[in-house]
């Protein structure tokens, strides 16, 4: 097997020069993107950035105006994609359900549409925390319960690729924790997961890589740490020092280019460029025990998002 063949096999989703135009509106504009097999990949952007349109094109629900999209090695425009789509799970942002059906009836309905085993439905409801309410009608469900049911239907047929559009909508903190624990298990089993969320803090420590979209284009791609280094946003170091050490600390910080110091409610906050981080830490060493506490605050995913847009 050639190296190029191995590389192709390691790719779950590949987009090349993909665009979608509605008249003069460029909803997606020349996107190149690759998602590796078994990767938990985040896609973030403001409303109207093109995320949902991109999802629908990757699922073959709408046709691209230009470019090529391959999912699980199959072109979404080819005749073979119908079979491939049976191994793809999708949770849309606004899932439409039949309120008069029970949860179990809903699952069996989707299973038949997908050609999946209806016998797997009770187990999937159990897996998402709805095992005890399978006979209840959907109209009795809270938003969070509906979202869990939507996630369960996305898991029908043991998908190799999952597309999840705002999947944590309506979930309480405990349910969000359980949801991401399930995603970790799926990833360990080799499932590729592409997820969007407006709750950036949910994604920050959970995705392997992410892409930031704006105005239909991919603005940046990488791990959170790689994007931090790429964008070179300043970081902050929160300190607690003995009052007698404050003047010495101010002198030490003034000697380092680009560093500022501010005292807020007795806490000292040092802001510095990333390249100056080690110099700042070295300058704190002479304080010894007079340095009582220290916390380094890296730029959050929200900082990166707004820093890129700004």
C-alpha positions in Angstrom: 0.0 0.0 0.0 1.4 3.4 -1.0 1.8 6.3 1.5 -0.9 8.2 -0.4 -3.3 5.3 0.0 -2.6 5.1 3.7 -3.1 8.9 4.0 -6.4 8.6 2.2 -7.6 5.8 4.5 -6.8 7.9 7.5 -9.1 10.8 6.3 -12.7 10.6 7.3 -13.9 13.9 5.8 -12.2 15.9 3.0 -13.4 19.1 1.5 -11.6 20.8 -1.4 -12.5 24.3 -2.7 -16.1 23.8 -1.5 -18.5 26.7 -2.1 -22.3 27.2 -1.8 -23.8 30.3 -3.4 -27.4 31.5 -3.2 -27.5 34.2 -5.9 -25.0 36.8 -4.7 -24.8 35.4 -1.2 -21.7 33.2 -0.6 -22.9 31.0 2.3 -19.7 28.9 2.0 -16.8 30.3 0.1 -13.8 28.1 -1.0 -13.5 25.8 2.1 -10.6 23.4 2.3 -10.8 21.1 5.3 -9.6 17.6 6.4 -10.9 15.6 9.4 -9.0 12.5 10.4 -10.6 9.2 11.3 -11.3 8.9 15.0 -10.9 12.7 15.5 -13.2 14.8 17.6 -13.4 17.9 15.5 -15.1 21.2 16.4 -16.5 23.7 14.0 -17.3 27.2 15.5 -18.5 30.5 14.1 -21.2 33.1 14.6 -24.7 32.7 13.4 -24.6 32.9 9.6 -21.0 31.9 9.4 -21.9 28.9 7.2 -21.6 26.0 9.6 -25.0 24.5 9.1 -24.7 24.9 5.3 -21.4 23.1 5.4 -22.9 20.3 7.5 -25.8 19.8 5.0 -23.3 19.6 2.1 -21.2 17.1 3.9 -24.3 15.0 4.4 -25.3 15.3 0.7 -28.5 17.0 1.7 -27.7 20.0 -0.5 -25.4 20.2 -3.4 -22.2 22.3 -3.4 -22.0 25.0 -6.0 -18.4 24.1 -6.5 -15.7 21.9 -5.1 -15.4 18.3 -3.9 -16.6 16.6 -0.7 -15.7 13.1 0.3 -17.0 11.4 3.5 -15.6 8.0 4.5 -13.8 7.9 1.2 -16.9 8.4 -0.9 -17.9 11.5 -2.9 -21.2 12.9 -1.7 -22.1 13.4 -5.4 -21.6 9.8 -6.3 -24.1 7.0 -6.5 -22.2 5.1 -3.8 -22.9 7.7 -1.2 -26.4 6.4 -0.5 -24.8 3.3 1.1 -22.2 5.3 2.8 -24.8 7.6 4.4 -26.2 4.6 6.3 -23.0 4.7 8.3 -23.3 8.4 9.1 -25.1 9.8 12.1 -26.6 13.3 12.1 -28.2 15.4 14.8 -29.5 18.6 13.3 -29.7 21.8 15.3 -33.5 21.7 15.2 -34.7 18.1 15.2 -38.3 17.6 14.2 -40.0 14.8 16.0 -43.6 13.4 15.9 -44.9 14.4 19.3 -47.6 11.6 19.5 -45.1 8.8 19.1 -43.3 7.3 22.1 -39.6 7.5 22.4 -39.2 3.9 21.4 -41.6 4.3 18.4 -39.6 7.3 17.3 -36.4 5.3 17.4 -37.9 2.4 15.5 -39.3 4.9 12.9 -35.8 6.4 12.3 -34.2 2.9 12.3 -36.5 1.7 9.5 -35.7 4.9 7.5 -32.0 4.2 7.9 -32.2 0.5 7.4 -30.8 -0.1 10.9 -31.6 -2.9 13.4 -34.8 -1.9 15.3 -33.7 -4.3 18.0 -31.0 -1.8 18.9 -33.4 0.9 19.9 -34.1 0.0 23.6 -30.3 -0.2 24.2 -29.6 3.1 22.6 -32.3 4.8 24.7 -30.7 3.3 27.8 -27.3 4.6 26.6 -28.5 8.2 26.5 -30.4 8.1 29.8 -33.9 7.5 28.4 -34.2 3.8 29.2 -37.0 4.4 31.7 -39.2 6.6 29.5 -39.2 4.6 26.2 -43.0 4.3 26.3 -43.7 8.0 27.1 -45.0 10.2 24.3 -42.5 12.7 23.0 -44.8 15.7 23.7 -44.2 15.0 27.4 -40.5 15.4 26.9 -38.4 18.4 28.0 -36.1 20.1 25.6 -33.2 18.2 27.1 -34.9 14.9 26.8 -35.7 15.6 23.2 -32.1 16.4 22.6 -31.1 13.1 24.1 -33.6 11.3 21.9 -32.1 13.1 18.9 -28.6 11.9 19.9 -29.9 8.4 20.3 -31.3 8.4 16.7 -27.9 9.7 15.4 -26.3 6.6 16.9 -28.5 4.2 15.0 -26.6 1.8 12.7 -23.3 2.2 14.5 -22.1 5.2 12.5 -18.4 5.6 11.6 -18.9 9.4 11.2 -21.1 11.6 13.4 -22.2 15.1 12.5 -23.6 16.9 15.6 -25.1 20.4 15.2 -25.4 22.2 18.5 -26.0 18.9 20.4 -25.9 20.3 23.9 -28.9 22.6 23.4 -31.2 22.2 26.3 -28.9 19.9 28.3 -28.2 20.6 32.0 -24.6 20.4 33.2 -24.9 16.8 34.3 -26.3 15.8 30.9 -23.5 17.7 29.1 -20.9 15.9 31.1 -22.5 12.5 30.3 -22.8 13.5 26.6 -19.2 14.3 26.2 -18.2 11.1 28.1 -20.2 9.2 25.5 -18.3 11.0 22.7 -15.0 10.1 24.3 -16.0 6.4 24.2 -17.1 6.7 20.6 -13.9 8.3 19.6 -11.9 5.5 21.4 -13.9 3.1 19.2 -12.7 4.9 16.1 -15.8 7.0 15.4 -15.1 10.4 13.7 -17.1 13.2 15.3 -17.7 16.7 13.8 -19.5 19.0 16.3 -20.6 22.6 16.4 -21.5 24.5 19.5 -22.2 28.1 20.6 -21.0 27.1 24.1 -17.3 27.5 23.4 -16.3 26.4 26.9 -17.8 23.0 26.2 -15.5 22.4 23.3 -12.3 24.0 24.6 -10.9 21.0 26.5 -12.7 18.3 24.6 -11.9 18.6 20.9 -8.7 17.4 19.3 -8.8 20.2 16.7 -11.3 22.8 15.6 -11.9 25.2 12.7 -13.2 28.8 13.1 -15.6 29.9 10.4 -16.5 33.5 9.5 -18.3 34.8 6.4 -18.4 31.4 4.8 -14.6 30.9 5.1 -12.3 28.9 7.4 -10.3 31.4 9.2 -8.1 29.1 11.3 -7.7 25.4 12.0 -5.8 23.6 14.7 -5.8 22.5 18.3 -6.7 25.1 20.9 -3.1 25.3 22.0 -1.8 25.6 18.4 -4.3 28.4 17.8 -3.1 30.1 21.0 0.5 30.0 19.7 -0.5 31.0 16.2 -2.5 34.0 17.3 0.0 35.0 20.0 -2.6 36.5 22.3 -1.2 37.7 25.6 -1.7 35.6 28.7 -2.2 36.7 32.3 -0.6 35.5 35.5 -2.6 36.1 38.7 -0.4 36.4 41.8 -0.8 36.8 45.6 2.3 38.3 47.2 3.1 39.7 50.6 2.7 43.5 50.6 6.4 43.9 51.3 7.2 42.3 48.0 5.0 44.4 45.8 7.5 47.2 45.1 10.2 44.6 44.2 7.7 42.8 41.9 6.8 46.0 40.1 10.5 46.7 39.5 11.1 43.2 38.1 8.2 43.4 35.7 9.1 46.9 34.4 12.4 45.4 33.2 10.6 42.9 30.8 9.3 44.4 27.5 5.6 44.3 26.9 4.7 43.3 30.4 2.1 45.2 32.4 1.1 44.9 36.1 -2.2 45.7 37.8 -3.4 45.3 41.4 -7.1 44.5 41.7 -8.6 43.8 45.1 -5.3 42.8 46.5 -4.6 40.4 43.6 -1.7 41.2 41.3 -2.4 40.5 37.6 0.6 40.4 35.3 -0.2 40.5 31.5 2.5 39.5 29.2 3.2 38.4 25.6 3.5 34.6 25.2 7.3 34.8 24.4 7.8 36.6 27.7 6.2 34.0 29.9 9.3 32.3 31.0 11.1 35.6 31.7 8.2 36.6 33.9 8.3 33.3 35.8 12.1 33.6 36.3 11.7 37.1 37.6 9.3 35.8 40.3 11.8 33.4 41.7 13.7 35.9 43.9 10.4 36.5 45.8 10.7 33.1 47.4 8.1 32.5 50.1 6.7 36.0 49.7 5.0 34.7 46.5 2.0 33.0 48.1 0.0 31.8 45.1 0.2 31.8 41.3 -2.3 31.0 38.5 -1.5 31.2 34.7 -4.5 32.0 32.6 -4.1 31.0 28.9 -6.4 32.7 26.4 -9.7 30.8 26.3 -11.4 29.5 23.1 -13.7 32.5 23.4 -10.7 34.8 23.5 -9.3 33.1 20.3 -12.7 33.4 18.6 -13.2 37.0 19.2 -9.5 37.8 18.7 -9.6 36.3 15.3 -12.9 38.1 14.4 -11.5 41.4 15.7 
